[in-house]
Amino acid sequence: RYWAKQDGDPIANWVDAHLTDIGKQQAQAVHEFWKHQIAFAKSPVPERYYTSPLYRCLHTANLTFANLDLPSTKPYKPLVKEFLREVNGVHTCDKRSTKSSLVIAFPNMIFEPDFTEDDELWSATHRETNDELDARMQKLLDDVFTNDESTFISFTAHSAAISSLLRVLGHREFRLPTGAVIPVLVKAEKVH
């Protein structure tokens, strides 16, 4: 636990950790999965792409979806959502970079309008509980279901965030391995 709280060591910086070579290979494998699904299984492509603001996730989204043969009516234009991030706090790998550095590194990403320059959610002294994470994911889903009319949506996120999304949706518990894909069918109804 000591190392998780450090910014790095003399060799590497761990704040907003980047993808490892294995992570890049996993993202490329998911790209190949999508490529096959689109070409041969005729799977519907996402109409909207959402991604976590953490560097490794932004990179994963680009490696996965950029350069796919997508219909011109459904281009890959990812929207970065602050609330889609990993469990927040204490671990420096989960402290995001500044918005300006992310915009430079990922010029194709669209950042939600209220996305702040500095990471105002991360705390060096408090790690989110599952209840807090679930509350954040519920707010994220409320926002998406209120403001997005798309039928097919992609979330590029982290394992704990995905587990939380599944809990909030009432899905059975499912531990998604790193670099994996899980399709989830959700029927949303407006309650007045």
BALOBA-1460 file (C-alpha; in Angstrom, 3 decimals):
// residues 192
<rec num="1" residu="r" x="0.000" y="0.000" z="0.000"/>
<rec num="2" residu="y" x="2.970" y="2.329" z="0.514"/>
<rec num="3" residu="w" x="3.853" y="2.406" z="-3.190"/>
<rec num="4" residu="a" x="0.250" y="3.127" z="-4.266"/>
<rec num="5" residu="k" x="0.471" y="6.466" z="-2.445"/>
<rec num="6" residu="q" x="3.730" y="7.554" z="-4.084"/>
<rec num="7" residu="d" x="4.028" y="9.683" z="-7.214"/>
<rec num="8" residu="g" x="6.593" y="7.255" z="-8.590"/>
<rec num="9" residu="d" x="10.166" y="6.153" z="-8.161"/>
<rec num="10" residu="p" x="13.437" y="7.241" z="-9.814"/>
<rec num="11" residu="i" x="12.477" y="5.296" z="-12.952"/>
<rec num="12" residu="a" x="8.802" y="6.113" z="-13.527"/>
<rec num="13" residu="n" x="5.954" y="8.476" z="-12.663"/>
<rec num="14" residu="w" x="2.761" y="6.726" z="-11.534"/>
<rec num="15" residu="v" x="0.392" y="9.689" z="-11.332"/>
<rec num="16" residu="d" x="-2.360" y="9.060" z="-13.888"/>
<rec num="17" residu="a" x="-0.626" y="5.865" z="-14.951"/>
<rec num="18" residu="h" x="-0.109" y="5.201" z="-18.640"/>
<rec num="19" residu="l" x="-0.750" y="1.944" z="-20.445"/>
<rec num="20" residu="t" x="1.923" y="-0.699" z="-20.178"/>
<rec num="21" residu="d" x="2.972" y="-2.702" z="-23.213"/>
<rec num="22" residu="i" x="0.626" y="-5.465" z="-22.037"/>
<rec num="23" residu="g" x="-2.194" y="-2.926" z="-21.772"/>
<rec num="24" residu="k" x="-1.543" y="-1.766" z="-25.323"/>
<rec num="25" residu="q" x="-1.673" y="-5.383" z="-26.526"/>
<rec num="26" residu="q" x="-4.959" y="-5.911" z="-24.682"/>
<rec num="27" residu="a" x="-6.454" y="-2.779" z="-26.273"/>
<rec num="28" residu="q" x="-5.296" y="-3.950" z="-29.702"/>
<rec num="29" residu="a" x="-6.959" y="-7.326" z="-29.069"/>
<rec num="30" residu="v" x="-10.232" y="-5.547" z="-28.259"/>
<rec num="31" residu="h" x="-9.792" y="-3.519" z="-31.473"/>
<rec num="32" residu="e" x="-9.502" y="-6.794" z="-33.402"/>
<rec num="33" residu="f" x="-12.589" y="-8.118" z="-31.597"/>
<rec num="34" residu="w" x="-14.612" y="-5.056" z="-32.658"/>
<rec num="35" residu="k" x="-13.217" y="-5.230" z="-36.181"/>
<rec num="36" residu="h" x="-14.443" y="-8.832" z="-36.463"/>
<rec num="37" residu="q" x="-17.813" y="-8.073" z="-34.849"/>
<rec num="38" residu="i" x="-18.458" y="-5.210" z="-37.259"/>
<rec num="39" residu="a" x="-17.299" y="-7.023" z="-40.414"/>
<rec num="40" residu="f" x="-18.559" y="-10.551" z="-39.842"/>
<rec num="41" residu="a" x="-21.110" y="-10.596" z="-37.029"/>
<rec num="42" residu="k" x="-22.687" y="-7.356" z="-38.267"/>
<rec num="43" residu="s" x="-22.860" y="-6.107" z="-34.684"/>
<rec num="44" residu="p" x="-24.260" y="-2.623" z="-34.274"/>
<rec num="45" residu="v" x="-21.577" y="-0.032" z="-33.662"/>
<rec num="46" residu="p" x="-21.826" y="2.446" z="-30.808"/>
<rec num="47" residu="e" x="-23.575" y="5.702" z="-31.567"/>
<rec num="48" residu="r" x="-21.839" y="7.360" z="-28.625"/>
<rec num="49" residu="y" x="-18.511" y="6.653" z="-26.943"/>
<rec num="50" residu="y" x="-17.869" y="7.618" z="-23.331"/>
<rec num="51" residu="t" x="-14.509" y="7.241" z="-21.643"/>
<rec num="52" residu="s" x="-12.885" y="7.735" z="-18.279"/>
<rec num="53" residu="p" x="-10.610" y="10.784" z="-18.028"/>
<rec num="54" residu="l" x="-7.621" y="8.743" z="-16.860"/>
<rec num="55" residu="y" x="-4.768" y="8.586" z="-19.358"/>
<rec num="56" residu="r" x="-4.666" y="4.794" z="-19.637"/>
<rec num="57" residu="c" x="-8.375" y="4.695" z="-20.431"/>
<rec num="58" residu="l" x="-8.210" y="7.473" z="-23.034"/>
<rec num="59" residu="h" x="-5.351" y="5.606" z="-24.705"/>
<rec num="60" residu="t" x="-7.315" y="2.333" z="-24.522"/>
<rec num="61" residu="a" x="-10.354" y="3.948" z="-26.143"/>
<rec num="62" residu="n" x="-8.252" y="5.281" z="-29.018"/>
<rec num="63" residu="l" x="-6.416" y="1.995" z="-29.566"/>
<rec num="64" residu="t" x="-9.733" y="0.137" z="-29.478"/>
<rec num="65" residu="f" x="-11.987" y="2.308" z="-31.631"/>
<rec num="66" residu="a" x="-9.838" y="4.606" z="-33.765"/>
<rec num="67" residu="n" x="-9.183" y="3.214" z="-37.230"/>
<rec num="68" residu="l" x="-12.208" y="0.912" z="-37.227"/>
<rec num="69" residu="d" x="-14.266" y="0.887" z="-40.417"/>
<rec num="70" residu="l" x="-17.226" y="2.770" z="-38.929"/>
<rec num="71" residu="p" x="-20.201" y="4.190" z="-40.815"/>
<rec num="72" residu="s" x="-19.825" y="7.911" z="-41.539"/>
<rec num="73" residu="t" x="-23.065" y="8.472" z="-39.593"/>
<rec num="74" residu="k" x="-21.531" y="6.933" z="-36.449"/>
<rec num="75" residu="p" x="-17.987" y="8.276" z="-36.178"/>
<rec num="76" residu="y" x="-15.711" y="7.688" z="-33.217"/>
<rec num="77" residu="k" x="-15.988" y="10.939" z="-31.235"/>
<rec num="78" residu="p" x="-15.415" y="10.014" z="-27.587"/>
<rec num="79" residu="l" x="-16.797" y="12.148" z="-24.789"/>
<rec num="80" residu="v" x="-14.654" y="12.238" z="-21.662"/>
<rec num="81" residu="k" x="-16.778" y="11.911" z="-18.512"/>
<rec num="82" residu="e" x="-15.194" y="12.775" z="-15.162"/>
<rec num="83" residu="f" x="-17.517" y="10.435" z="-13.236"/>
<rec num="84" residu="l" x="-16.584" y="7.381" z="-15.351"/>
<rec num="85" residu="r" x="-13.198" y="7.109" z="-13.674"/>
<rec num="86" residu="e" x="-11.779" y="4.379" z="-11.453"/>
<rec num="87" residu="v" x="-12.229" y="4.209" z="-7.669"/>
<rec num="88" residu="n" x="-11.031" y="7.605" z="-6.553"/>
<rec num="89" residu="g" x="-8.533" y="8.691" z="-3.938"/>
<rec num="90" residu="v" x="-5.259" y="7.787" z="-2.204"/>
<rec num="91" residu="h" x="-3.723" y="5.769" z="-5.085"/>
<rec num="92" residu="t" x="-1.786" y="8.198" z="-7.258"/>
<rec num="93" residu="c" x="-2.333" y="6.123" z="-10.409"/>
<rec num="94" residu="d" x="-5.992" y="7.248" z="-10.179"/>
<rec num="95" residu="k" x="-5.232" y="10.971" z="-9.956"/>
<rec num="96" residu="r" x="-5.884" y="12.390" z="-13.394"/>
<rec num="97" residu="s" x="-3.673" y="14.695" z="-15.395"/>
<rec num="98" residu="t" x="-4.583" y="18.301" z="-16.082"/>
<rec num="99" residu="k" x="-7.185" y="18.897" z="-18.751"/>
<rec num="100" residu="s" x="-4.720" y="20.892" z="-20.858"/>
<rec num="101" residu="s" x="-2.203" y="18.016" z="-20.919"/>
<rec num="102" residu="l" x="-4.946" y="15.542" z="-21.857"/>
<rec num="103" residu="v" x="-6.200" y="17.799" z="-24.651"/>
<rec num="104" residu="i" x="-2.670" y="17.863" z="-26.090"/>
<rec num="105" residu="a" x="-2.195" y="14.086" z="-25.747"/>
<rec num="106" residu="f" x="-5.691" y="13.214" z="-27.053"/>
<rec num="107" residu="p" x="-6.827" y="15.961" z="-29.465"/>
<rec num="108" residu="n" x="-9.677" y="13.795" z="-30.807"/>
<rec num="109" residu="m" x="-11.395" y="13.615" z="-27.401"/>
<rec num="110" residu="i" x="-14.331" y="15.841" z="-26.494"/>
<rec num="111" residu="f" x="-14.396" y="16.913" z="-22.847"/>
<rec num="112" residu="e" x="-17.704" y="17.477" z="-21.107"/>
<rec num="113" residu="p" x="-18.402" y="21.215" z="-20.640"/>
<rec num="114" residu="d" x="-17.769" y="21.378" z="-16.872"/>
<rec num="115" residu="f" x="-14.525" y="19.356" z="-17.012"/>
<rec num="116" residu="t" x="-12.057" y="21.165" z="-14.740"/>
<rec num="117" residu="e" x="-8.398" y="21.884" z="-15.466"/>
<rec num="118" residu="d" x="-7.199" y="20.204" z="-12.283"/>
<rec num="119" residu="d" x="-8.441" y="16.995" z="-10.708"/>
<rec num="120" residu="e" x="-10.848" y="18.250" z="-8.056"/>
<rec num="121" residu="l" x="-12.242" y="14.807" z="-7.206"/>
<rec num="122" residu="w" x="-9.077" y="12.983" z="-6.145"/>
<rec num="123" residu="s" x="-8.127" y="13.005" z="-2.441"/>
<rec num="124" residu="a" x="-4.780" y="11.978" z="-0.979"/>
<rec num="125" residu="t" x="-6.473" y="10.999" z="2.296"/>
<rec num="126" residu="h" x="-9.766" y="9.297" z="1.357"/>
<rec num="127" residu="r" x="-10.397" y="6.308" z="-0.915"/>
<rec num="128" residu="e" x="-13.966" y="5.981" z="-2.189"/>
<rec num="129" residu="t" x="-16.093" y="3.257" z="-0.681"/>
<rec num="130" residu="n" x="-18.248" y="1.028" z="-2.895"/>
<rec num="131" residu="d" x="-21.310" y="2.982" z="-1.768"/>
<rec num="132" residu="e" x="-19.676" y="6.269" z="-2.798"/>
<rec num="133" residu="l" x="-18.541" y="4.788" z="-6.111"/>
<rec num="134" residu="d" x="-22.043" y="3.430" z="-6.777"/>
<rec num="135" residu="a" x="-23.561" y="6.850" z="-6.023"/>
<rec num="136" residu="r" x="-21.151" y="8.445" z="-8.519"/>
<rec num="137" residu="m" x="-21.979" y="5.846" z="-11.178"/>
<rec num="138" residu="q" x="-25.704" y="6.402" z="-10.585"/>
<rec num="139" residu="k" x="-25.187" y="10.131" z="-11.247"/>
<rec num="140" residu="l" x="-23.252" y="9.263" z="-14.406"/>
<rec num="141" residu="l" x="-26.031" y="6.994" z="-15.668"/>
<rec num="142" residu="d" x="-28.704" y="9.557" z="-14.762"/>
<rec num="143" residu="d" x="-26.803" y="12.115" z="-16.844"/>
<rec num="144" residu="v" x="-26.365" y="9.759" z="-19.802"/>
<rec num="145" residu="f" x="-29.987" y="8.575" z="-19.783"/>
<rec num="146" residu="t" x="-31.241" y="12.161" z="-19.451"/>
<rec num="147" residu="n" x="-29.069" y="13.686" z="-22.169"/>
<rec num="148" residu="d" x="-28.290" y="10.947" z="-24.687"/>
<rec num="149" residu="e" x="-30.892" y="9.468" z="-27.033"/>
<rec num="150" residu="s" x="-28.470" y="6.884" z="-28.473"/>
<rec num="151" residu="t" x="-29.451" y="3.222" z="-28.498"/>
<rec num="152" residu="f" x="-25.935" y="1.745" z="-28.611"/>
<rec num="153" residu="i" x="-23.446" y="3.274" z="-26.183"/>
<rec num="154" residu="s" x="-19.872" y="2.355" z="-25.341"/>
<rec num="155" residu="f" x="-18.217" y="2.960" z="-21.973"/>
<rec num="156" residu="t" x="-14.441" y="2.595" z="-21.859"/>
<rec num="157" residu="a" x="-13.702" y="2.364" z="-18.158"/>
<rec num="158" residu="h" x="-11.867" y="0.555" z="-15.388"/>
<rec num="159" residu="s" x="-12.705" y="-2.720" z="-13.653"/>
<rec num="160" residu="a" x="-14.045" y="-1.200" z="-10.422"/>
<rec num="161" residu="a" x="-16.061" y="1.389" z="-12.361"/>
<rec num="162" residu="i" x="-17.563" y="-1.338" z="-14.549"/>
<rec num="163" residu="s" x="-18.363" y="-3.478" z="-11.499"/>
<rec num="164" residu="s" x="-20.074" y="-0.461" z="-9.955"/>
<rec num="165" residu="l" x="-22.064" y="0.257" z="-13.122"/>
<rec num="166" residu="l" x="-23.258" y="-3.342" z="-13.130"/>
<rec num="167" residu="r" x="-24.306" y="-3.099" z="-9.453"/>
<rec num="168" residu="v" x="-26.197" y="0.147" z="-10.074"/>
<rec num="169" residu="l" x="-27.951" y="-1.426" z="-13.070"/>
<rec num="170" residu="g" x="-28.977" y="-4.414" z="-10.944"/>
<rec num="171" residu="h" x="-26.848" y="-6.787" z="-13.006"/>
<rec num="172" residu="r" x="-25.436" y="-9.907" z="-11.394"/>
<rec num="173" residu="e" x="-21.916" y="-9.559" z="-10.027"/>
<rec num="174" residu="f" x="-19.347" y="-10.013" z="-12.744"/>
<rec num="175" residu="r" x="-15.597" y="-9.478" z="-12.508"/>
<rec num="176" residu="l" x="-14.458" y="-8.276" z="-15.908"/>
<rec num="177" residu="p" x="-10.805" y="-9.081" z="-16.586"/>
<rec num="178" residu="t" x="-8.493" y="-6.313" z="-17.752"/>
<rec num="179" residu="g" x="-8.777" y="-5.733" z="-21.484"/>
<rec num="180" residu="a" x="-12.159" y="-7.430" z="-21.822"/>
<rec num="181" residu="v" x="-15.566" y="-6.446" z="-23.209"/>
<rec num="182" residu="i" x="-19.001" y="-7.036" z="-21.716"/>
<rec num="183" residu="p" x="-22.209" y="-6.222" z="-23.591"/>
<rec num="184" residu="v" x="-25.047" y="-5.159" z="-21.323"/>
<rec num="185" residu="l" x="-28.642" y="-4.656" z="-22.415"/>
<rec num="186" residu="v" x="-30.355" y="-1.880" z="-20.487"/>
<rec num="187" residu="k" x="-33.937" y="-0.781" z="-20.866"/>
<rec num="188" residu="a" x="-34.404" y="2.725" z="-19.549"/>
<rec num="189" residu="e" x="-37.813" y="4.143" z="-18.790"/>
<rec num="190" residu="k" x="-38.621" y="7.733" z="-17.944"/>
<rec num="191" residu="v" x="-40.381" y="8.035" z="-14.622"/>
<rec num="192" residu="h" x="-42.576" y="11.092" z="-14.205"/>
